[in-house]
Structure formats: structure tokens, C-alpha cells
Amino acid sequence: MNAPNPQFKRFQQLLSQIREGLLELRQRNRTLAEENRRLRDKIEEMEAESGDIFSTLGESDRIALRHQIDGLIAKIDRHLEG
């Protein structure tokens, strides 16, 4: 019997590595797809609960935001007057 061709043996090894890599990538893809579904569901849930951005802010954050908005309005007024 002839010994297997070394190139054929190497080809088989590489083919096996490619198959293993593909299996790992398929599993990773399934894992990421499931994670994406969970995150999408969580985002939808958070959006449904929050109503608007201002309802999620604390009192001090609302006051700070109001001062920033007031400052921007004053700048716009000065710009339009000048």
C-alpha cells in the first residue's frame, strides 16, 4: 500500500480546521443574534416605560437642563436683537 500523499494529508487537516472554524462562527452568530433580540426587547421595554426623556431625569438634572435652555434662549434673543 502506498503512503498517503503529504499534500492530501495537509489538505485534510486544513479542511478540518475550516469546518471547526465554521461551526464556531455559526454558534457565535446564534449567540449574538439571541443577545441582539434580548437587547432589542429591553430597549422596547425601556422606551415604553419612559414616556419621554424628561420623566427619567431627576429634579436636579431638570433644573440644570432648564438653566442651560434658558441660557441658550437668552443667547438667541441677543443674537436676534443685535
C-alpha positions in Angstrom: 0.0 0.0 0.0 1.2 3.5 -0.8 1.6 6.0 2.0 -0.9 8.9 1.8 0.2 11.9 -0.2 1.5 14.5 2.3 -0.2 17.3 0.4 -3.5 15.5 0.6 -3.0 14.9 4.4 -2.3 18.6 4.8 -5.3 19.5 2.8 -7.5 17.3 5.0 -6.1 19.0 8.1 -6.8 22.4 6.7 -10.3 21.4 5.7 -10.9 20.1 9.2 -9.8 23.4 10.7 -12.0 25.3 8.3 -15.0 23.2 9.3 -14.3 23.7 13.0 -14.0 27.4 12.4 -17.3 27.5 10.6 -19.0 25.6 13.4 -17.6 28.1 16.0 -18.7 31.0 13.8 -22.2 29.6 13.4 -22.5 29.2 17.2 -21.2 32.7 17.8 -23.6 34.1 15.3 -26.5 32.3 17.1 -25.3 33.7 20.4 -25.1 37.2 19.1 -28.4 37.0 17.4 -30.0 36.0 20.6 -28.3 38.7 22.5 -29.5 41.3 19.9 -33.1 40.0 20.4 -32.8 40.4 24.2 -31.3 43.9 23.9 -34.0 45.0 21.4 -36.7 43.7 23.7 -35.1 45.6 26.6 -34.9 48.8 24.6 -38.5 48.5 23.6 -39.5 47.9 27.2 -37.5 50.9 28.4 -39.0 53.1 25.7 -42.5 52.0 26.7 -41.8 52.7 30.4 -40.1 56.1 30.0 -42.7 58.0 28.0 -40.3 60.9 27.4 -36.7 61.9 28.3 -37.8 64.4 31.0 -39.6 61.8 33.0 -36.3 59.9 33.5 -34.5 62.9 34.8 -34.1 63.7 38.5 -35.1 67.1 39.9 -31.5 68.5 40.0 -31.0 67.3 36.4 -34.2 69.0 35.3 -33.1 72.3 37.0 -29.7 72.1 35.3 -31.3 71.4 31.9 -33.7 74.3 32.4 -30.8 76.7 33.1 -29.0 75.5 30.0 -32.1 76.0 27.9 -32.7 79.4 29.4 -29.1 80.4 28.7 -29.4 79.3 25.0 -32.7 81.2 24.6 -31.0 84.3 26.0 -28.1 83.9 23.5 -30.5 83.5 20.6 -32.5 86.6 21.8 -29.3 88.7 22.0 -28.3 87.4 18.5 -31.6 88.3 17.0 -31.7 91.7 18.6 -28.2 92.6 17.6 
